[in-house]
Amino acid sequence: MSQRSDQVSSVIQKELGALIARAVEFPAGTLATVSRVETSPDLKLARVFIVAIPKEQTEQSVAAIIRKSSLLSRELSSRLTMKFVPRIVFAPDSGELHAAHMDELLDSIQRDDTATE
């Protein structure tokens, strides 16, 4: 990525994180945040990855954010001083989900090894 798209991604992550915390209601006991932002080289599209705790609530959290996406985009464009604000696409962060799944698998292997000793 170029330095410009890295900067834009960083600013979008910071601003959307704050906006989501204020504007989106999640189920009780759920915390959702922006884990990373990938901006296209032409800065027309920003893919925003969401991670939730507990991880079982990720899909519902992303759905809640998508329902508020027009409000979030409008608020974001008023906060950014860019000629064109990238189109925002929200998605669950499967990298985080994959890492959590791998941790579970490793824990189960460790429990099996301990049980056979």
SVG drawing of the C-alpha trace seen along z (x, -y; Angstrom):
<svg xmlns="http://www.w3.org/2000/svg" viewBox="-30 -19 34 61">
<polyline fill="none" stroke="black" stroke-width="0.4" points="0.0,0.0 1.1,-3.6 1.8,-5.9 -1.4,-8.0 -3.7,-5.0 -2.1,-3.9 -2.8,-7.3 -6.4,-7.3 -6.9,-3.8 -5.6,-4.9 -7.8,-8.0 -10.9,-6.0 -10.2,-3.3 -9.9,-5.9 -12.9,-8.0 -15.2,-5.0 -14.2,-3.3 -15.4,-6.4 -18.6,-6.7 -19.5,-3.1 -19.1,-3.2 -21.5,-6.2 -24.0,-5.4 -24.5,-1.6 -26.3,0.4 -25.0,4.0 -26.6,6.8 -25.9,6.7 -22.4,8.0 -21.1,7.4 -18.1,5.3 -17.4,4.6 -14.6,2.6 -12.8,1.8 -9.8,4.2 -8.4,2.9 -9.2,0.9 -8.0,1.7 -8.3,-1.2 -8.1,-0.7 -5.1,-2.4 -7.4,-4.9 -9.0,-5.7 -12.5,-5.1 -13.2,-2.1 -12.5,-1.3 -13.1,2.2 -13.6,2.0 -13.2,5.2 -15.1,5.6 -14.3,8.0 -16.7,8.6 -16.3,10.1 -17.7,12.7 -16.9,13.9 -20.3,15.6 -21.8,12.1 -19.6,11.0 -22.2,11.5 -24.9,9.8 -22.6,6.9 -21.6,6.4 -25.4,6.5 -26.1,3.8 -23.3,1.7 -24.5,2.1 -28.0,1.0 -26.4,-2.3 -23.9,-2.5 -25.6,-5.6 -25.4,-7.5 -21.8,-6.4 -20.8,-7.4 -22.4,-10.8 -20.8,-11.4 -17.4,-10.2 -17.6,-12.5 -18.3,-15.5 -15.2,-14.6 -12.7,-14.0 -11.1,-16.8 -10.9,-14.9 -12.3,-15.8 -13.8,-12.4 -14.5,-10.1 -14.1,-6.4 -17.2,-4.2 -17.3,-2.1 -17.9,1.7 -18.2,3.5 -17.1,7.1 -16.3,9.5 -12.6,9.9 -12.1,13.5 -8.4,13.2 -9.4,12.7 -11.9,15.5 -9.4,17.8 -6.8,17.0 -9.4,17.7 -10.3,21.0 -6.7,22.0 -6.3,21.2 -9.3,23.4 -7.8,26.3 -4.4,25.9 -6.1,25.9 -8.0,29.1 -4.8,30.8 -3.1,29.8 -6.0,31.1 -5.9,34.4 -2.1,34.7 -2.5,34.0 -5.4,36.6 -3.3,39.4 -0.3,38.9"/>
</svg>
